[in-house]
Every structure is written in C-alpha cells, then in structure tokens.
Amino acid sequence: MGAILLIAFLVYLTTYIAVVFSLRNSLKEIMREGSGHDWELIGVLTFFFSAIYFQYKINEYFDTRRVGG
C-alpha cells in the first residue's frame, strides 16, 4: 500500500510541476506580447505559491498597462 501511495505522489508531483511551469511560460509569453517587455516570474515562487503568485503578476501586469508603464 505504501509503494502505491509513493508512486501516486510522484506522478502527482511530476504532473503538478509540468503544468505549473507550462502555465508560467504561457503567462510570460502573453504578458510579453501585450506589453513589449520581458516579465520575470521567479521559479521558486511559482512552485510554492503558484495560484497566488500568478494572480499577483497578472494584477501587476494590468496595473502597469493602466498607468502606461
């Protein structure tokens, strides 16, 4: 039973990392196309705080577009 749980956890973790970093790259590309400059999304923050960090970066992107910077 423990081996099955370990394998399931490893599959989950691998899938989570792949999806989160794929979303990170897509978000960076969309933000780059919309603003014309590179946006930095830090990998450690992406891994640990993905949903909160993505929302923070999206809000930051829209704030700079509204201000004009």
mmCIF file as gemmi writes it, N, C-alpha and C atoms, coordinates in Angstrom:
data_model
loop_
_atom_site.group_PDB
_atom_site.id
_atom_site.type_symbol
_atom_site.label_atom_id
_atom_site.label_alt_id
_atom_site.label_comp_id
_atom_site.label_asym_id
_atom_site.label_entity_id
_atom_site.label_seq_id
_atom_site.pdbx_PDB_ins_code
_atom_site.Cartn_x
_atom_site.Cartn_y
_atom_site.Cartn_z
_atom_site.occupancy
_atom_site.B_iso_or_equiv
_atom_site.pdbx_formal_charge
_atom_site.auth_seq_id
_atom_site.auth_asym_id
_atom_site.pdbx_PDB_model_num
ATOM 1 N N . MET Axp A 1 ? 0.827 -1.197 0 1 0 ? 1 A 1
ATOM 2 C CA . MET Axp A 1 ? 0 0 0 1 0 ? 1 A 1
ATOM 3 C C . MET Axp A 1 ? 0.87 1.26 0 1 0 ? 1 A 1
ATOM 4 N N . GLY Axp A 2 ? 1.93 1.236 0.774 1 0 ? 2 A 1
ATOM 5 C CA . GLY Axp A 2 ? 2.811 2.398 0.851 1 0 ? 2 A 1
ATOM 6 C C . GLY Axp A 2 ? 3.501 2.68 -0.478 1 0 ? 2 A 1
ATOM 7 N N . ALA Axp A 3 ? 3.856 1.637 -1.208 1 0 ? 3 A 1
ATOM 8 C CA . ALA Axp A 3 ? 4.516 1.817 -2.504 1 0 ? 3 A 1
ATOM 9 C C . ALA Axp A 3 ? 3.563 2.45 -3.51 1 0 ? 3 A 1
ATOM 10 N N . ILE Axp A 4 ? 2.301 2.046 -3.475 1 0 ? 4 A 1
ATOM 11 C CA . ILE Axp A 4 ? 1.305 2.62 -4.384 1 0 ? 4 A 1
ATOM 12 C C . ILE Axp A 4 ? 1.12 4.104 -4.088 1 0 ? 4 A 1
ATOM 13 N N . LEU Axp A 5 ? 1.061 4.45 -2.804 1 0 ? 5 A 1
ATOM 14 C CA . LEU Axp A 5 ? 0.922 5.859 -2.425 1 0 ? 5 A 1
ATOM 15 C C . LEU Axp A 5 ? 2.141 6.669 -2.845 1 0 ? 5 A 1
ATOM 16 N N . LEU Axp A 6 ? 3.316 6.097 -2.706 1 0 ? 6 A 1
ATOM 17 C CA . LEU Axp A 6 ? 4.534 6.791 -3.115 1 0 ? 6 A 1
ATOM 18 C C . LEU Axp A 6 ? 4.551 7.027 -4.624 1 0 ? 6 A 1
ATOM 19 N N . ILE Axp A 7 ? 4.182 6.022 -5.383 1 0 ? 7 A 1
ATOM 20 C CA . ILE Axp A 7 ? 4.147 6.159 -6.842 1 0 ? 7 A 1
ATOM 21 C C . ILE Axp A 7 ? 3.09 7.192 -7.249 1 0 ? 7 A 1
ATOM 22 N N . ALA Axp A 8 ? 1.933 7.15 -6.622 1 0 ? 8 A 1
ATOM 23 C CA . ALA Axp A 8 ? 0.87 8.119 -6.927 1 0 ? 8 A 1
ATOM 24 C C . ALA Axp A 8 ? 1.334 9.533 -6.598 1 0 ? 8 A 1
ATOM 25 N N . PHE Axp A 9 ? 2.017 9.711 -5.485 1 0 ? 9 A 1
ATOM 26 C CA . PHE Axp A 9 ? 2.52 11.031 -5.108 1 0 ? 9 A 1
ATOM 27 C C . PHE Axp A 9 ? 3.553 11.529 -6.103 1 0 ? 9 A 1
ATOM 28 N N . LEU Axp A 10 ? 4.451 10.663 -6.542 1 0 ? 10 A 1
ATOM 29 C CA . LEU Axp A 10 ? 5.471 11.059 -7.505 1 0 ? 10 A 1
ATOM 30 C C . LEU Axp A 10 ? 4.858 11.437 -8.859 1 0 ? 10 A 1
ATOM 31 N N . VAL Axp A 11 ? 3.845 10.698 -9.266 1 0 ? 11 A 1
ATOM 32 C CA . VAL Axp A 11 ? 3.14 11.039 -10.507 1 0 ? 11 A 1
ATOM 33 C C . VAL Axp A 11 ? 2.446 12.378 -10.355 1 0 ? 11 A 1
ATOM 34 N N . TYR Axp A 12 ? 1.779 12.59 -9.222 1 0 ? 12 A 1
ATOM 35 C CA . TYR Axp A 12 ? 1.111 13.863 -8.96 1 0 ? 12 A 1
ATOM 36 C C . TYR Axp A 12 ? 2.108 15.022 -8.959 1 0 ? 12 A 1
ATOM 37 N N . LEU Axp A 13 ? 3.217 14.867 -8.274 1 0 ? 13 A 1
ATOM 38 C CA . LEU Axp A 13 ? 4.211 15.926 -8.173 1 0 ? 13 A 1
ATOM 39 C C . LEU Axp A 13 ? 4.807 16.259 -9.538 1 0 ? 13 A 1
ATOM 40 N N . THR Axp A 14 ? 5.106 15.253 -10.315 1 0 ? 14 A 1
ATOM 41 C CA . THR Axp A 14 ? 5.652 15.466 -11.659 1 0 ? 14 A 1
ATOM 42 C C . THR Axp A 14 ? 4.646 16.2 -12.54 1 0 ? 14 A 1
ATOM 43 N N . THR Axp A 15 ? 3.395 15.783 -12.484 1 0 ? 15 A 1
ATOM 44 C CA . THR Axp A 15 ? 2.35 16.433 -13.272 1 0 ? 15 A 1
ATOM 45 C C . THR Axp A 15 ? 2.142 17.872 -12.813 1 0 ? 15 A 1
ATOM 46 N N . TYR Axp A 16 ? 2.13 18.097 -11.512 1 0 ? 16 A 1
ATOM 47 C CA . TYR Axp A 16 ? 1.962 19.439 -10.966 1 0 ? 16 A 1
ATOM 48 C C . TYR Axp A 16 ? 3.064 20.374 -11.454 1 0 ? 16 A 1
ATOM 49 N N . ILE Axp A 17 ? 4.3 19.928 -11.366 1 0 ? 17 A 1
ATOM 50 C CA . ILE Axp A 17 ? 5.426 20.754 -11.796 1 0 ? 17 A 1
ATOM 51 C C . ILE Axp A 17 ? 5.328 21.062 -13.285 1 0 ? 17 A 1
ATOM 52 N N . ALA Axp A 18 ? 4.997 20.069 -14.094 1 0 ? 18 A 1
ATOM 53 C CA . ALA Axp A 18 ? 4.888 20.281 -15.538 1 0 ? 18 A 1
ATOM 54 C C . ALA Axp A 18 ? 3.786 21.279 -15.87 1 0 ? 18 A 1
ATOM 55 N N . VAL Axp A 19 ? 2.641 21.153 -15.233 1 0 ? 19 A 1
ATOM 56 C CA . VAL Axp A 19 ? 1.514 22.041 -15.525 1 0 ? 19 A 1
ATOM 57 C C . VAL Axp A 19 ? 1.799 23.457 -15.047 1 0 ? 19 A 1
ATOM 58 N N . VAL Axp A 20 ? 2.316 23.618 -13.85 1 0 ? 20 A 1
ATOM 59 C CA . VAL Axp A 20 ? 2.565 24.946 -13.304 1 0 ? 20 A 1
ATOM 60 C C . VAL Axp A 20 ? 3.608 25.694 -14.129 1 0 ? 20 A 1
ATOM 61 N N . PHE Axp A 21 ? 4.676 25.032 -14.509 1 0 ? 21 A 1
ATOM 62 C CA . PHE Axp A 21 ? 5.705 25.717 -15.274 1 0 ? 21 A 1
ATOM 63 C C . PHE Axp A 21 ? 5.284 25.943 -16.721 1 0 ? 21 A 1
ATOM 64 N N . SER Axp A 22 ? 4.397 25.106 -17.24 1 0 ? 22 A 1
ATOM 65 C CA . SER Axp A 22 ? 3.823 25.359 -18.557 1 0 ? 22 A 1
ATOM 66 C C . SER Axp A 22 ? 2.934 26.606 -18.509 1 0 ? 22 A 1
ATOM 67 N N . LEU Axp A 23 ? 2.119 26.717 -17.473 1 0 ? 23 A 1
ATOM 68 C CA . LEU Axp A 23 ? 1.296 27.913 -17.295 1 0 ? 23 A 1
ATOM 69 C C . LEU Axp A 23 ? 2.163 29.159 -17.11 1 0 ? 23 A 1
ATOM 70 N N . ARG Axp A 24 ? 3.258 29.013 -16.393 1 0 ? 24 A 1
ATOM 71 C CA . ARG Axp A 24 ? 4.181 30.126 -16.186 1 0 ? 24 A 1
ATOM 72 C C . ARG Axp A 24 ? 4.734 30.626 -17.513 1 0 ? 24 A 1
ATOM 73 N N . ASN Axp A 25 ? 5.157 29.7 -18.364 1 0 ? 25 A 1
ATOM 74 C CA . ASN Axp A 25 ? 5.699 30.097 -19.661 1 0 ? 25 A 1
ATOM 75 C C . ASN Axp A 25 ? 4.637 30.738 -20.541 1 0 ? 25 A 1
ATOM 76 N N . SER Axp A 26 ? 3.42 30.212 -20.511 1 0 ? 26 A 1
ATOM 77 C CA . SER Axp A 26 ? 2.329 30.801 -21.285 1 0 ? 26 A 1
ATOM 78 C C . SER Axp A 26 ? 2.005 32.204 -20.786 1 0 ? 26 A 1
ATOM 79 N N . LEU Axp A 27 ? 1.96 32.371 -19.48 1 0 ? 27 A 1
ATOM 80 C CA . LEU Axp A 27 ? 1.674 33.68 -18.9 1 0 ? 27 A 1
ATOM 81 C C . LEU Axp A 27 ? 2.755 34.69 -19.258 1 0 ? 27 A 1
ATOM 82 N N . LYS Axp A 28 ? 4.018 34.279 -19.201 1 0 ? 28 A 1
ATOM 83 C CA . LYS Axp A 28 ? 5.115 35.172 -19.581 1 0 ? 28 A 1
ATOM 84 C C . LYS Axp A 28 ? 4.992 35.601 -21.04 1 0 ? 28 A 1
ATOM 85 N N . GLU Axp A 29 ? 4.635 34.672 -21.906 1 0 ? 29 A 1
ATOM 86 C CA . GLU Axp A 29 ? 4.503 34.976 -23.331 1 0 ? 29 A 1
ATOM 87 C C . GLU Axp A 29 ? 3.352 35.951 -23.588 1 0 ? 29 A 1
ATOM 88 N N . ILE Axp A 30 ? 2.212 35.725 -22.96 1 0 ? 30 A 1
ATOM 89 C CA . ILE Axp A 30 ? 1.07 36.616 -23.121 1 0 ? 30 A 1
ATOM 90 C C . ILE Axp A 30 ? 1.402 38.011 -22.605 1 0 ? 30 A 1
ATOM 91 N N . MET Axp A 31 ? 2.062 38.087 -21.459 1 0 ? 31 A 1
ATOM 92 C CA . MET Axp A 31 ? 2.422 39.385 -20.883 1 0 ? 31 A 1
ATOM 93 C C . MET Axp A 31 ? 3.463 40.09 -21.741 1 0 ? 31 A 1
ATOM 94 N N . ARG Axp A 32 ? 4.391 39.348 -22.33 1 0 ? 32 A 1
ATOM 95 C CA . ARG Axp A 32 ? 5.409 39.938 -23.201 1 0 ? 32 A 1
ATOM 96 C C . ARG Axp A 32 ? 4.774 40.503 -24.465 1 0 ? 32 A 1
ATOM 97 N N . GLU Axp A 33 ? 3.836 39.773 -25.05 1 0 ? 33 A 1
ATOM 98 C CA . GLU Axp A 33 ? 3.171 40.245 -26.26 1 0 ? 33 A 1
ATOM 99 C C . GLU Axp A 33 ? 2.325 41.482 -25.996 1 0 ? 33 A 1
ATOM 100 N N . GLY Axp A 34 ? 1.694 41.542 -24.842 1 0 ? 34 A 1
ATOM 101 C CA . GLY Axp A 34 ? 0.811 42.663 -24.522 1 0 ? 34 A 1
ATOM 102 C C . GLY Axp A 34 ? 1.523 43.928 -24.105 1 0 ? 34 A 1
ATOM 103 N N . SER Axp A 35 ? 2.732 43.809 -23.561 1 0 ? 35 A 1
ATOM 104 C CA . SER Axp A 35 ? 3.39 44.995 -23.022 1 0 ? 35 A 1
ATOM 105 C C . SER Axp A 35 ? 4.662 45.369 -23.766 1 0 ? 35 A 1
ATOM 106 N N . GLY Axp A 36 ? 5.287 44.422 -24.425 1 0 ? 36 A 1
ATOM 107 C CA . GLY Axp A 36 ? 6.504 44.711 -25.164 1 0 ? 36 A 1
ATOM 108 C C . GLY Axp A 36 ? 7.787 44.565 -24.368 1 0 ? 36 A 1
ATOM 109 N N . HIS Axp A 37 ? 7.712 44.22 -23.091 1 0 ? 37 A 1
ATOM 110 C CA . HIS Axp A 37 ? 8.947 43.967 -22.349 1 0 ? 37 A 1
ATOM 111 C C . HIS Axp A 37 ? 8.849 42.649 -21.582 1 0 ? 37 A 1
ATOM 112 N N . ASP Axp A 38 ? 10.01 42.134 -21.21 1 0 ? 38 A 1
ATOM 113 C CA . ASP Axp A 38 ? 10.09 40.837 -20.537 1 0 ? 38 A 1
ATOM 114 C C . ASP Axp A 38 ? 9.599 40.936 -19.095 1 0 ? 38 A 1
ATOM 115 N N . TRP Axp A 39 ? 8.814 39.97 -18.684 1 0 ? 39 A 1
ATOM 116 C CA . TRP Axp A 39 ? 8.344 39.868 -17.315 1 0 ? 39 A 1
ATOM 117 C C . TRP Axp A 39 ? 9.066 38.711 -16.659 1 0 ? 39 A 1
ATOM 118 N N . GLU Axp A 40 ? 9.525 38.915 -15.461 1 0 ? 40 A 1
ATOM 119 C CA . GLU Axp A 40 ? 10.239 37.878 -14.721 1 0 ? 40 A 1
ATOM 120 C C . GLU Axp A 40 ? 9.266 37.202 -13.755 1 0 ? 40 A 1
ATOM 121 N N . LEU Axp A 41 ? 9.117 35.903 -13.899 1 0 ? 41 A 1
ATOM 122 C CA . LEU Axp A 41 ? 8.352 35.102 -12.959 1 0 ? 41 A 1
ATOM 123 C C . LEU Axp A 41 ? 9.322 34.114 -12.334 1 0 ? 41 A 1
ATOM 124 N N . ILE Axp A 42 ? 9.578 34.28 -11.068 1 0 ? 42 A 1
ATOM 125 C CA . ILE Axp A 42 ? 10.601 33.522 -10.364 1 0 ? 42 A 1
ATOM 126 C C . ILE Axp A 42 ? 10.126 32.08 -10.147 1 0 ? 42 A 1
ATOM 127 N N . GLY Axp A 43 ? 11.007 31.133 -10.445 1 0 ? 43 A 1
ATOM 128 C CA . GLY Axp A 43 ? 10.664 29.715 -10.375 1 0 ? 43 A 1
ATOM 129 C C . GLY Axp A 43 ? 10.302 29.213 -8.992 1 0 ? 43 A 1
ATOM 130 N N . VAL Axp A 44 ? 11.021 29.658 -7.969 1 0 ? 44 A 1
ATOM 131 C CA . VAL Axp A 44 ? 10.746 29.196 -6.599 1 0 ? 44 A 1
ATOM 132 C C . VAL Axp A 44 ? 9.37 29.669 -6.154 1 0 ? 44 A 1
ATOM 133 N N . LEU Axp A 45 ? 9.058 30.934 -6.429 1 0 ? 45 A 1
ATOM 134 C CA . LEU Axp A 45 ? 7.736 31.448 -6.055 1 0 ? 45 A 1
ATOM 135 C C . LEU Axp A 45 ? 6.642 30.781 -6.87 1 0 ? 45 A 1
ATOM 136 N N . THR Axp A 46 ? 6.937 30.478 -8.126 1 0 ? 46 A 1
ATOM 137 C CA . THR Axp A 46 ? 5.976 29.762 -8.957 1 0 ? 46 A 1
ATOM 138 C C . THR Axp A 46 ? 5.672 28.398 -8.367 1 0 ? 46 A 1
ATOM 139 N N . PHE Axp A 47 ? 6.69 27.698 -7.905 1 0 ? 47 A 1
ATOM 140 C CA . PHE Axp A 47 ? 6.496 26.353 -7.361 1 0 ? 47 A 1
ATOM 141 C C . PHE Axp A 47 ? 5.699 26.373 -6.065 1 0 ? 47 A 1
ATOM 142 N N . PHE Axp A 48 ? 6.067 27.237 -5.132 1 0 ? 48 A 1
ATOM 143 C CA . PHE Axp A 48 ? 5.444 27.209 -3.809 1 0 ? 48 A 1
ATOM 144 C C . PHE Axp A 48 ? 4.121 27.964 -3.726 1 0 ? 48 A 1
ATOM 145 N N . PHE Axp A 49 ? 3.964 29.04 -4.476 1 0 ? 49 A 1
ATOM 146 C CA . PHE Axp A 49 ? 2.78 29.895 -4.345 1 0 ? 49 A 1
ATOM 147 C C . PHE Axp A 49 ? 2.108 30.118 -5.698 1 0 ? 49 A 1
ATOM 148 N N . SER Axp A 50 ? 1.972 29.087 -6.493 1 0 ? 50 A 1
ATOM 149 C CA . SER Axp A 50 ? 1.594 29.238 -7.897 1 0 ? 50 A 1
ATOM 150 C C . SER Axp A 50 ? 0.333 30.08 -8.107 1 0 ? 50 A 1
ATOM 151 N N . ALA Axp A 51 ? -0.785 29.741 -7.517 1 0 ? 51 A 1
ATOM 152 C CA . ALA Axp A 51 ? -2.029 30.464 -7.776 1 0 ? 51 A 1
ATOM 153 C C . ALA Axp A 51 ? -1.946 31.906 -7.282 1 0 ? 51 A 1
ATOM 154 N N . ILE Axp A 52 ? -1.446 32.101 -6.081 1 0 ? 52 A 1
ATOM 155 C CA . ILE Axp A 52 ? -1.337 33.453 -5.519 1 0 ? 52 A 1
ATOM 156 C C . ILE Axp A 52 ? -0.325 34.272 -6.304 1 0 ? 52 A 1
ATOM 157 N N . TYR Axp A 53 ? 0.801 33.675 -6.646 1 0 ? 53 A 1
ATOM 158 C CA . TYR Axp A 53 ? 1.851 34.378 -7.366 1 0 ? 53 A 1
ATOM 159 C C . TYR Axp A 53 ? 1.408 34.744 -8.781 1 0 ? 53 A 1
ATOM 160 N N . PHE Axp A 54 ? 0.72 33.83 -9.471 1 0 ? 54 A 1
ATOM 161 C CA . PHE Axp A 54 ? 0.213 34.139 -10.806 1 0 ? 54 A 1
ATOM 162 C C . PHE Axp A 54 ? -0.779 35.294 -10.744 1 0 ? 54 A 1
ATOM 163 N N . GLN Axp A 55 ? -1.67 35.275 -9.768 1 0 ? 55 A 1
ATOM 164 C CA . GLN Axp A 55 ? -2.638 36.359 -9.645 1 0 ? 55 A 1
ATOM 165 C C . GLN Axp A 55 ? -1.944 37.678 -9.354 1 0 ? 55 A 1
ATOM 166 N N . TYR Axp A 56 ? -0.919 37.665 -8.519 1 0 ? 56 A 1
ATOM 167 C CA . TYR Axp A 56 ? -0.152 38.868 -8.23 1 0 ? 56 A 1
ATOM 168 C C . TYR Axp A 56 ? 0.483 39.433 -9.501 1 0 ? 56 A 1
ATOM 169 N N . LYS Axp A 57 ? 1.085 38.569 -10.312 1 0 ? 57 A 1
ATOM 170 C CA . LYS Axp A 57 ? 1.74 39.004 -11.545 1 0 ? 57 A 1
ATOM 171 C C . LYS Axp A 57 ? 0.732 39.509 -12.57 1 0 ? 57 A 1
ATOM 172 N N . ILE Axp A 58 ? -0.429 38.873 -12.65 1 0 ? 58 A 1
ATOM 173 C CA . ILE Axp A 58 ? -1.473 39.34 -13.563 1 0 ? 58 A 1
ATOM 174 C C . ILE Axp A 58 ? -1.953 40.721 -13.136 1 0 ? 58 A 1
ATOM 175 N N . ASN Axp A 59 ? -2.165 40.914 -11.845 1 0 ? 59 A 1
ATOM 176 C CA . ASN Axp A 59 ? -2.573 42.227 -11.349 1 0 ? 59 A 1
ATOM 177 C C . ASN Axp A 59 ? -1.503 43.275 -11.617 1 0 ? 59 A 1
ATOM 178 N N . GLU Axp A 60 ? -0.25 42.922 -11.412 1 0 ? 60 A 1
ATOM 179 C CA . GLU Axp A 60 ? 0.856 43.833 -11.684 1 0 ? 60 A 1
ATOM 180 C C . GLU Axp A 60 ? 0.889 44.217 -13.168 1 0 ? 60 A 1
ATOM 181 N N . TYR Axp A 61 ? 0.66 43.249 -14.03 1 0 ? 61 A 1
ATOM 182 C CA . TYR Axp A 61 ? 0.634 43.489 -15.471 1 0 ? 61 A 1
ATOM 183 C C . TYR Axp A 61 ? -0.463 44.487 -15.828 1 0 ? 61 A 1
ATOM 184 N N . PHE Axp A 62 ? -1.674 44.279 -15.317 1 0 ? 62 A 1
ATOM 185 C CA . PHE Axp A 62 ? -2.767 45.182 -15.627 1 0 ? 62 A 1
ATOM 186 C C . PHE Axp A 62 ? -2.568 46.561 -15.001 1 0 ? 62 A 1
ATOM 187 N N . ASP Axp A 63 ? -1.953 46.62 -13.835 1 0 ? 63 A 1
ATOM 188 C CA . ASP Axp A 63 ? -1.671 47.924 -13.222 1 0 ? 63 A 1
ATOM 189 C C . ASP Axp A 63 ? -0.683 48.721 -14.062 1 0 ? 63 A 1
ATOM 190 N N . THR Axp A 64 ? 0.347 48.078 -14.594 1 0 ? 64 A 1
ATOM 191 C CA . THR Axp A 64 ? 1.309 48.814 -15.411 1 0 ? 64 A 1
ATOM 192 C C . THR Axp A 64 ? 0.699 49.213 -16.748 1 0 ? 64 A 1
ATOM 193 N N . ARG Axp A 65 ? -0.214 48.427 -17.276 1 0 ? 65 A 1
ATOM 194 C CA . ARG Axp A 65 ? -0.894 48.803 -18.521 1 0 ? 65 A 1
ATOM 195 C C . ARG Axp A 65 ? -1.82 49.976 -18.285 1 0 ? 65 A 1
ATOM 196 N N . ARG Axp A 66 ? -2.474 50.03 -17.13 1 0 ? 66 A 1
ATOM 197 C CA . ARG Axp A 66 ? -3.403 51.111 -16.816 1 0 ? 66 A 1
ATOM 198 C C . ARG Axp A 66 ? -2.642 52.411 -16.625 1 0 ? 66 A 1
ATOM 199 N N . VAL Axp A 67 ? -1.496 52.341 -15.964 1 0 ? 67 A 1
ATOM 200 C CA . VAL Axp A 67 ? -0.694 53.535 -15.711 1 0 ? 67 A 1
ATOM 201 C C . VAL Axp A 67 ? 0.028 53.957 -16.989 1 0 ? 67 A 1
ATOM 202 N N . GLY Axp A 68 ? 0.35 52.995 -17.825 1 0 ? 68 A 1
ATOM 203 C CA . GLY Axp A 68 ? 1.015 53.311 -19.069 1 0 ? 68 A 1
ATOM 204 C C . GLY Axp A 68 ? 2.49 52.976 -19.054 1 0 ? 68 A 1
ATOM 205 N N . GLY Axp A 69 ? 2.933 52.206 -18.043 1 0 ? 69 A 1
ATOM 206 C CA . GLY Axp A 69 ? 4.356 51.898 -17.931 1 0 ? 69 A 1
ATOM 207 C C . GLY Axp A 69 ? 4.668 50.577 -18.426 1 0 ? 69 A 1
